[in-house]
Every structure is written in structure tokens, then in C-alpha cells.
Amino acid sequence: EKNEWVEPALHKSDTPGCLRHCSCLLDKMKGQTCFLVAFFTATFLVDVLGYSNGKVNVACESMVPNHGSDPQSSVAPYTITANTSTFNPGDIIQVTLDANSVPFQGVLLEARTQSSTIPRGTFRTTNSLVQLLTCNVGGTSYPESAVSHSSETEKTQIVVNWIAPDVGNIEFRATFVQTRPMFWTGVTSRIIQRSGPTVVPQITTSSRSQGSSSMSAAGSNVDAFSSDACGSTKFCFINPAQCNPATDGNCFFMSSTPLNNQGLLFEMSGMASGYIAIGFSDDQTMGNDDVYICGMDVSRRIQVSRAYSTGRSRPVSRMLGQVSNITVANNNGVIQCSFVTRNNISTAQRAANNMHYLFFAFGPSSDGLINIHQRTPFISSEKVNVGAVQSISGSSGRPILIKAHGALMLIAWMTTGTIGMLIAQYFKCIGGERKILGKAWWFQLHFPLMTLTVALTIIGFVLVFVQVKGWSYSAGSHPVLGCVVMGLALIQPFVAIFRPSPDHKRRWIFKYFHAIVAYAIRPLAVASLFLGLLLINVAPDKWPVKVLGGFVGWDLLTHIMFILLSIFWRKGCSSEKPMYPFFLIFVVYFCGNLAFLIAILVGIGQT
């Protein structure tokens, strides 16, 4: 059986031709001869169909595909790089396969000691474009000792992790297939030096007895995860406060211990179905964060990875960098990881610094990729230095100033502003010629409502900047729309203050400008409310957002009713028909408005 790596072009008409040929032979040959013809035909078909799915275990030792052509003698347009030049047994090394100019379709990657054909160590990956192979060399199986392609999809970069065994110096060796006849063998990385003689088991899967609250992991150090030294020798971020991961599986725990200028030892523990993650942020909003993830790969094994959060989408993977001494465990759903990192923490693509807000997130994963967390992460109440010894707890609720900001904006643009605009549009006839303090009745209602709307907007605008302490880069277009609404809201009262008298010849300019700004500000404010609710509400069904959508429909229906009444019932203030249908619709609308507002305010309070 041949080990074809990339499937060549094959005309569908070829197979029926072979079958017709076999049928003719059946009529002319004896049974034994026909059996031989059928056998070689089947072998030919397997050979032609090849191994486009990457199941090239038979080539583990030679690493040479049987494509009917010789390997290229030119310098390969592909490189293999490792994130370290030395290793100890148990270390995890990140290996990157790069296409310098032309993508590759097939690949076979192994780690070998020099002058040996035995694959060493085991690989881990979360990339669906590649898969792990079990190689058999000299009658011995080496599980997950090689990486190959899983399809013919063109690839420009593949990143995998390799777990070092107790061996000497190694190099990473690969064969790259660009097209069926064009491939390169013997592409190697630099030599990775063995730096220590001591064998330290780093990757384990642990178990816990049913009903037991203590965690055990043979060959690992996860038993040492404890809050006992918090505040005395290490920094701890614990939720709920004062819980201990050594005895409580529902404890969400992160600690960091300074290692005499040799980096930080991180420990993470928490109950999750797919992953736990710790993020370092410049603010208390997700996005532009440096993240370490302890989660399941495609084989449901726990591994440590690093990522950069860009907002409400899946984080972007980053090089693991200077991370070593990784230990992992999964104790009946309690995921635990410890590792040493010498990486600088860099957020918002800016220079590293020591003070950050901490996020502890957890949630499900699928196919080795993390999914959105189903509840708000635990967030530290202030910026902290994880290199300083202290113990803090976080809250999964939104900061009170963020909640106040949302509540004030909802009241302003769902209720006071909306009602003030309705009065100006449809109730200018109330009171007739009678006035209050020299002004029409409708104006004396409209003016205080809109003034209150502007005041609430200003207060809410200031509160959020006080909380964030600057611009929230991770909040998308919400702060942009908010600033536009704030600017237009400030324009309206100033324009109104300097408006000309009712009988002035340029009064029409003020009238149309004031109306145009009002018609523009309303949809912008509603759009900003939607974006704001999406930012602070992470409930799976996002019901507050749906309630706001119901309010928009309710408001639109009310406007349609008022327009119909203005056309078919009472046309202008000169009409003698009574206003009570307008008042009736207004009362119903006001009650519905309050119901929608209260529901969303409750939702904000629950975030």
C-alpha cells in the first residue's frame, strides 16, 4: 500500500472503465486469475486516491511520500522555528511551521534526536488543519508523536506544542508538500539543547474520588493549589472571597508567585466545562487584553495557551513565548494549570506595565476553541500588580458607575426625552390660547422634560468616563455614538436659548434646525442604547436587549396612531374635535413606556 499525501486529479470516468474491464475478464478467465485482477485494481485505486486526509502513519520512519517523483533539491520555501533553544523534560515548546512564499498542502512533522528515525515526545494542537499521528517504528508505537495535515487546504502557518521527553538534544524535522510532484524532505529546525538531567513530569491528567472534596493527581503538583499562602508569599485573586481550591471545587482561584527575577509562577483553578482564563486589562471592559487560557484541545486534553482579546469575539492566538514548567489537571470538571512565565504583560498593543485589572473567565469549548462565557467574568475592583504579594477578590457584577450610566441613559432617552418630543409633535394644541407664565402649555411641559434629558445625559456621560478613566477602546462604536449624542444634546438647549422671537423673519431657520437635530438624535440614542446593553449584558438569551427591541416597536406603533389621528380625526388646532383620543393613547403609551423601562433597569441591576 502506497503512502500518497496529496490527492491527484482523478476523472470519475476512470473507475467505471476499470470495472467494465474486470467484467470482461470475468467472462474469459478462471476465478483465480480474476481474483488477482480485482486485487491489483483495488490496490491501484487506493494508491491513486491517496492520503489527502493526512493519515500517513506508514511514512513516519522514512518521512518520504511515494508520489512518483524525487524530493526537491532546492532550498525549501518553508521554515521550522521553536520558541526556545533549550529544554528540560516535561517542558512545552511551541513549534511554528511557516510558508515563506508559497503555501503548502501536506506536512509531516516529528521531533528526533540526531541520526535517529524514532519520533520523540508528544504533540498537542488545537488547529483543525492538522492532526496528531501515532507512529510505529521498529515494532514500537509512539502515540501522538507526529503532526500531519488533515486536508488539502493550503496552509501558510501552523503552530503546535511539543512536550519534551527525557532525551538528549533534538531537532524538529518535517516534510512539506507544495503540490503532488513537488515536495521537500529533511527540513529541520535549529538544534534544541537538553539543559537539565532531572526528569520532571509536567503534563498530567488527574482524577478525584467520587464524593471526595480533596484533589489528587499522581505525578503532578496540582495538590499544592491552596490559598493558605495568599498575602504572605504570593498574590491571589479568589472568588468567592476566602475560598480554598484545595478543599472547594467551586473556588475560582488564580495566584502568582515571584521567582527571584526569574518570572512568575501562575496557578489557575476553576470549575468549567471547557476552559478557564485569566486576562490582564487596562480597564474593566473586555477587549485589548493579554490572556492566558487553560483549556481543552481537540482531544479534550488540557493545555495552556496565550491569546489577545479584541472585544466580544474569540481571542486571537499569540505565541506562548517564554512559558515553561507547565502542569495541568482536570479533576471531575475542575480545570487546573500552573506554569512559569517570563513574558511581559502587554495590553492594548502598548508597552508593558505592572498595573492591570484582572479578569477571570470560564466557559465551554468545542473543537479545541473556546466559546463565549455564559456569565460575566470575575473582575478586580482596581488595578493590581500580580508581582506584589496581596490577596484580593473580584466581582462578576458590573461596576456601580457603569450601571448608573446605563440607567441614566435609559431614563433620558426612553422616557423623558421621548415624552418631551411627543408633546412637541402632537400636543401643541392643548390649552388653546391659554398660557402659563407667558408660554404655551405644551412648551411648559416640553422644556423641563428636555432639560432633564440633557442633564441626565451629561451625568451619565461623566460617570462612565470616571469609571473607565479614559476612552474605552474595547467598547466598539458605543462610545463613539455616545459622544455624538452628547454633542447633539448640548446643541439643542443652546440653539433654543438664542432662538428668535415667534414673529421674526428667520424663525423658520431655528424651527427646521431644531427639528432636524431632534430627528437625528433620537435614532442615534436608541442605537447607542442597544450597543450599551450588548456590552453589559452577557446572559445567553440577552433578554434586556429584546425588551428594548419591544420598546422600539411600541414607540413606533404609538407614532403611527398619533399620525393617523392627526390626519383623520383632528387636523390642526383649529379643529373643533376633542383631544381625548390623543390623551387616551398617551396614557396607554406612558404606562407601557414605564413597564419597558423598569424591566430593562432590572436587567441592568442583575448584570
Secondary structure, 3 states (H helix, E strand, C coil): CCCCCCCCCCCCCHHHHHHHHHHHHHHHCCHHHHHHHHHHHHHHHHHHHCCCCCCCHHHCCCCCCCCCCCCCCCCCCEEEEECCCEECCCCEEEEEEEECCCCECEEEEEEEECCCCCCCCEEECCCCCEEEEEEEECCEEEEEEEEEECCCCCECEEEEEEECCCCCCEEEEEEEEEECCEEEEEEECCCEEECCCCCCCCECCCECCCCCCCCECCCCCHHHCCCCCECCCEEEEEECCCCCCCCCCCCEEEEEEECCCCCEEEEEEEECCCEEEEEEECCCCCCCEEEEEEEECCCCCEEEEEEEECCCCCCEEECCCCEEEEEEEEECCEEEEEEEECCCCCCCCCCCCCCEEEEEEEECEECCEECCCCCCCEECCCCECCCCCCEEECECCCCHHHHHHHHHHHHHHHHHHHHHHHHHHHCCCCCCCCEECCEEHHHHHHHHHHHHHHHHHHHHHHHHHHHHCCCCHHHCCHHHHHHHHHHHHHHHHHHHHCCCCCCCCCHHHHHHHHHHHHHHHHHHHHHHHHHHHHHHCCCCCCHHHHHHHHHHHHHHHHHHHHHHHHHHCCCCCCCCCCCHHHHHHHHHHHHHHHHHHHHHHHHHHHC
